[in-house]
């Protein structure tokens, strides 16, 4: 009798109460969870940033105001990424990580253009420094942290080698063409491309990136999906409704507009702060990249912690590829249309660090398995990079 009772209890499906868009729903599967959609803070943060912009129009100034505006900008970025994740979960993987990467890149392009407009001819290297900083922050710092935390909690993690190898091949090619090769061309002196060379390189970069997106989302989508050994909780998550998805898409668009407007206002003050600290101008690129990548970095680390290394690598490598494969061509087109001079070639020190980061990444990710050792190596390169930015 007792055994039959225990069997009946074991067969019972627990009733779980979820909250979906502000209302409770009951489901009989405890493995099904809800991805938060329209949360209060995801509405209040962009509204607060918009109010800060309105205060500037009314003449607000001072250290306290600019500090609040900086935090408001960060809040708008976090909001944009949150609603991107909602939209991404609705359309599924690997489209989700692609949408997130493209959103981050659009924010980065908007901030770079804002700074270039405010700084004028003095910002000829800003795009190069920002893209290089993004690649180094992602390939060494963020990836190292993901591999270290994932290896710490799960000893050894696995991922699909085909998708990662393809991403690294495209990333290395575009990085060499845009950040290294300009130093060796002869038509224009210095780390510059001529107008025709810049146009061709921008088109080739866009074609390569477009081919990668086609392979990732259509032709070989399975290369980028989590393997059977990975624990992907989002697979069991209840997707948002169509109404919630459309609402998140609208807030996402509004957040991007607010980010662009705030970045344009903050641009000269970021540069002034760097000059006041007597720090190298390359630090401006690091600051921009850190602000933009912070929310996505949190998502990647969280995925690695939950043994979803494939998703984590899709986020990190996809962001690095979008940063250089989309940002550089976009900035190149804008520069050509406005007659701006665009210095792309990296100095010798940065070229060595870029080559080291790409080489070590290819070695770390060439077996489909990672441990804490790979994470430690990447973080070691990251520390050297940050130190040499401050102490060249």
C-alpha positions in Angstrom: 0.0 0.0 0.0 2.8 2.4 0.9 4.7 1.5 -2.3 1.6 2.3 -4.4 1.2 5.6 -2.6 4.8 6.5 -3.3 4.3 5.6 -7.0 1.3 7.8 -7.2 3.2 10.7 -5.7 6.1 10.1 -8.1 3.7 10.3 -11.0 2.2 13.5 -9.9 3.3 16.6 -11.9 4.0 19.6 -9.8 1.9 22.6 -10.4 4.0 25.7 -10.9 2.8 29.3 -11.0 4.5 31.6 -13.4 3.9 35.2 -14.1 3.6 36.1 -17.7 3.4 39.8 -18.6 2.0 40.7 -15.2 -0.5 37.8 -14.8 -0.1 34.4 -13.2 -0.2 31.2 -15.2 -0.2 27.6 -14.0 1.6 24.9 -15.8 2.2 21.2 -15.0 5.8 21.1 -16.1 8.3 22.4 -13.6 11.0 22.5 -16.2 9.1 25.1 -18.1 10.0 28.6 -17.0 9.1 32.0 -18.2 11.6 34.4 -19.8 10.8 37.8 -18.2 9.3 40.2 -20.8 8.0 43.6 -20.0 9.4 44.3 -16.5 9.0 47.6 -14.6 12.6 48.5 -14.7 12.8 47.9 -18.4 10.3 50.8 -18.8 11.6 53.1 -16.1 15.2 53.1 -17.2 14.7 54.6 -20.7 12.1 57.0 -19.4 14.6 58.2 -16.8 17.2 58.7 -19.5 14.8 60.6 -21.6 14.0 62.8 -18.7 17.7 63.5 -18.2 18.0 64.5 -21.8 15.0 66.8 -21.3 16.8 68.4 -18.3 19.8 69.1 -20.5 17.6 70.9 -23.0 16.4 73.1 -20.1 20.0 74.0 -19.2 21.0 71.3 -16.6 24.8 71.1 -16.0 27.4 70.2 -13.4 29.3 67.1 -12.3 26.2 65.6 -10.6 24.1 65.9 -13.7 26.7 64.4 -16.1 27.3 61.5 -13.7 23.5 60.8 -13.6 23.4 61.1 -17.4 26.2 58.5 -17.7 24.3 56.1 -15.5 21.2 56.8 -17.5 23.0 55.9 -20.7 24.1 52.6 -19.1 20.5 51.9 -18.1 19.3 52.6 -21.6 21.9 50.1 -23.0 20.8 47.5 -20.5 17.2 48.1 -21.4 17.9 47.7 -25.1 19.7 44.4 -24.5 17.0 43.1 -22.3 14.3 43.7 -24.9 16.5 42.3 -27.6 16.7 39.1 -25.5 12.9 39.0 -25.3 12.6 39.4 -29.1 15.5 36.9 -29.6 13.9 34.2 -27.5 10.7 34.5 -29.5 12.5 33.8 -32.8 14.9 31.2 -31.3 18.5 30.2 -31.7 20.8 31.1 -33.4 18.8 34.1 -34.5 18.6 35.2 -30.9 22.3 35.7 -30.4 22.5 37.3 -33.9 19.9 39.9 -33.0 21.6 40.7 -29.8 25.0 41.1 -31.5 23.6 43.3 -34.2 21.8 45.5 -31.6 25.1 45.9 -29.6 26.9 46.8 -32.9 24.3 49.4 -33.8 24.8 51.1 -30.4 28.5 51.0 -30.9 28.3 52.6 -34.3 26.0 55.3 -33.0 28.4 56.2 -30.2 31.4 56.2 -32.5 29.7 58.4 -35.0 28.6 60.8 -32.2 32.2 61.1 -31.0 33.6 61.5 -34.5 31.1 64.3 -35.2 31.9 66.1 -32.0 35.7 65.7 -32.2 36.1 66.3 -35.9 39.5 65.6 -37.5 41.0 64.7 -34.1 38.9 61.5 -34.1 40.5 59.8 -37.1 41.6 56.8 -35.0 38.5 56.5 -32.8 36.8 53.8 -34.9 40.0 51.8 -35.0 40.6 52.1 -31.3 37.0 51.3 -30.3 36.8 48.2 -32.6 40.2 46.9 -31.4 39.2 47.5 -27.8 35.9 45.5 -28.4 37.8 42.6 -30.0 40.4 42.5 -27.1 37.7 42.8 -24.4 35.7 40.0 -26.0 38.4 37.6 -27.1 40.6 37.9 -24.0 38.6 39.3 -21.1 35.0 38.2 -21.6 35.9 34.8 -23.2 38.5 34.1 -20.6 36.0 34.9 -17.8 33.4 32.6 -19.4 35.8 29.7 -19.8 37.2 30.2 -16.3 33.8 30.3 -14.6 32.4 27.5 -16.7 35.5 25.3 -16.1 35.4 26.1 -12.4 31.8 24.9 -12.0 31.7 22.1 -14.6 35.4 21.0 -14.8 35.1 20.5 -18.6 32.7 22.0 -21.1 32.0 21.1 -24.7 30.8 22.9 -27.8 30.4 22.3 -31.5 33.7 22.9 -33.2 32.3 23.5 -36.7 30.5 26.8 -35.9 33.3 28.2 -33.7 36.0 27.4 -36.3 34.0 29.1 -39.0 33.5 32.2 -36.8 37.2 32.4 -36.0 38.2 32.1 -39.7 35.9 35.0 -40.7 37.0 37.1 -37.7 40.7 36.7 -38.4 40.3 37.5 -42.1 38.3 40.7 -41.5 40.6 41.8 -38.6 43.7 41.4 -40.8 42.1 43.3 -43.7 40.8 46.2 -41.7 43.3 46.6 -38.8 46.6 45.3 -40.1 46.8 45.5 -43.9 46.4 49.3 -44.1 49.9 49.6 -42.7 51.4 47.8 -45.8 49.5 49.5 -48.7 51.4 52.0 -50.8 48.7 54.2 -52.4 48.1 56.2 -49.2 50.9 57.0 -46.8 50.5 56.0 -43.1 47.9 53.6 -41.6 45.3 54.7 -44.2 43.4 53.2 -47.1 42.8 55.3 -50.2 39.1 55.9 -51.0 39.0 53.1 -53.5 40.8 50.7 -51.2 38.5 51.6 -48.3 35.5 51.0 -50.4 36.6 47.6 -51.6 37.6 46.4 -48.1 34.3 47.6 -46.7 32.4 45.7 -49.4 34.4 42.5 -48.9 34.0 42.7 -45.1 30.2 43.1 -45.5 30.1 40.2 -48.0 32.1 37.9 -45.6 29.9 38.9 -42.7 26.7 38.4 -44.8 28.0 35.0 -45.8 28.6 34.1 -42.2 25.0 35.2 -41.2 23.6 33.0 -44.1 25.6 30.0 -42.9 24.7 30.6 -39.2 21.0 31.1 -39.8 20.1 29.1 -42.9 22.7 26.8 -44.5 24.4 25.2 -41.5 22.3 26.4 -38.6 22.9 23.2 -36.7 26.6 24.1 -36.3 25.6 26.9 -33.9 22.9 25.1 -31.9 23.7 23.8 -28.4 25.0 20.2 -28.3 23.1 17.4 -26.6 25.4 17.6 -23.5 24.7 21.2 -22.9 22.1 22.3 -20.5 20.1 25.1 -22.2 17.4 26.3 -19.9 16.0 28.6 -22.5 15.0 25.6 -24.6 12.4 24.9 -21.9 11.4 28.5 -21.3 7.9 29.7 -22.3 8.4 32.2 -25.1 6.8 35.6 -24.8 3.5 36.3 -26.6 3.2 38.2 -29.9 1.9 41.3 -28.1 4.8 41.2 -25.6 7.3 40.7 -28.4 6.0 43.7 -30.4 6.0 45.8 -27.3 9.6 44.9 -26.5 10.5 45.7 -30.1 9.0 49.1 -29.8 10.8 49.8 -26.5 14.0 48.5 -28.1 13.8 51.0 -30.9 13.1 53.8 -28.4 16.0 52.8 -26.3 18.4 52.8 -29.3 17.3 56.4 -30.2 17.8 57.5 -26.6 21.3 55.8 -26.6 22.3 57.7 -29.8 21.1 61.0 -28.4 22.7 60.5 -25.0 26.0 59.4 -26.6 26.1 62.5 -28.7 25.7 64.7 -25.7 28.2 62.8 -23.5 30.8 62.4 -26.3 32.9 65.5 -25.6 32.8 64.9 -21.8 34.2 61.4 -22.1 37.1 62.7 -24.1 37.6 65.6 -21.6 37.6 63.2 -18.7 40.3 61.1 -20.4 42.4 64.2 -21.1 42.0 65.4 -17.5 43.3 62.1 -16.2 46.3 62.5 -18.7 45.5 59.0 -19.9 46.2 57.8 -23.5 43.5 58.6 -26.0 43.0 54.8 -26.7 41.3 54.7 -23.3 38.2 56.4 -24.9 37.7 53.3 -27.1 38.0 51.0 -24.1 35.4 53.1 -22.2 33.0 53.0 -25.1 33.4 49.3 -25.7 33.1 48.5 -22.0 29.8 50.4 -21.7 28.3 48.8 -24.8 29.5 45.2 -24.0 28.7 45.1 -20.3 25.1 43.8 -20.6 26.0 41.3 -23.2 29.0 40.2 -21.2 26.8 39.5 -18.3 24.6 37.3 -20.5 27.6 35.4 -21.8 29.0 34.7 -18.4 25.6 33.6 -17.1 25.3 31.2 -19.9 28.7 29.7 -19.3 27.9 29.4 -15.6 24.8 27.4 -16.5 26.8 25.0 -18.7 25.6 26.6 -21.9 29.0 27.2 -23.4 27.7 27.0 -27.0 25.4 29.9 -26.3 28.2 31.8 -24.5 30.5 31.4 -27.5 27.8 32.4 -29.9 27.4 35.6 -27.9 31.1 36.4 -27.5 32.5 35.4 -30.9 29.3 36.7 -32.7 29.7 40.1 -31.0 33.4 40.3 -31.9 32.6 39.4 -35.5 29.7 41.9 -35.7 31.8 44.6 -34.1 34.5 44.4 -36.8 32.4 43.0 -39.7 29.6 45.5 -39.4 31.1 48.5 -37.6 34.2 49.1 -39.8 32.2 49.0 -43.1 29.5 51.2 -41.6 32.0 53.7 -40.3 33.9 53.5 -43.6 30.8 54.4 -45.6 30.0 57.3 -43.3 33.6 58.5 -43.6 33.5 58.3 -47.4 30.3 60.2 -47.6 31.5 63.0 -45.2 35.1 63.1 -46.5 36.5 62.1 -43.1 40.0 60.7 -42.8 39.9 57.2 -41.3 43.1 55.7 -39.8 42.6 51.9 -39.5 46.1 50.4 -39.3 47.1 49.4 -35.7 50.5 50.3 -34.3 53.1 47.5 -33.8 52.2 46.8 -30.1 48.5 46.5 -30.8 49.1 44.4 -33.9 51.1 41.9 -31.8 48.4 41.7 -29.1 45.7 41.2 -31.8 47.6 38.4 -33.4 48.3 36.8 -30.1 44.6 36.9 -29.1 43.5 35.4 -32.4 46.2 32.7 -32.3 45.5 31.7 -28.7 41.8 31.6 -29.4 42.3 29.3 -32.3 44.4 27.0 -30.1 42.0 27.2 -27.1 38.9 26.3 -29.2 40.4 23.7 -31.5 39.2 20.6 -29.7 35.6 21.3 -28.8 36.4 21.1 -25.1 37.6 23.7 -22.6 38.8 23.9 -19.0 39.9 26.6 -16.5 43.4 26.5 -18.2 42.1 28.2 -21.4 40.3 30.8 -19.3 43.4 31.6 -17.3 45.5 32.1 -20.5 42.9 34.4 -22.1 42.6 36.5 -18.9 46.4 36.8 -18.7 46.5 38.4 -22.2 43.6 40.6 -21.1 45.5 41.9 -18.1 48.6 42.7 -20.2 46.3 44.5 -22.7 44.7 46.7 -20.1 48.0 47.5 -18.4 49.7 48.5 -21.7 46.7 50.8 -22.6 47.3 52.7 -19.3 51.1 52.4 -19.4 52.0 52.2 -23.1 
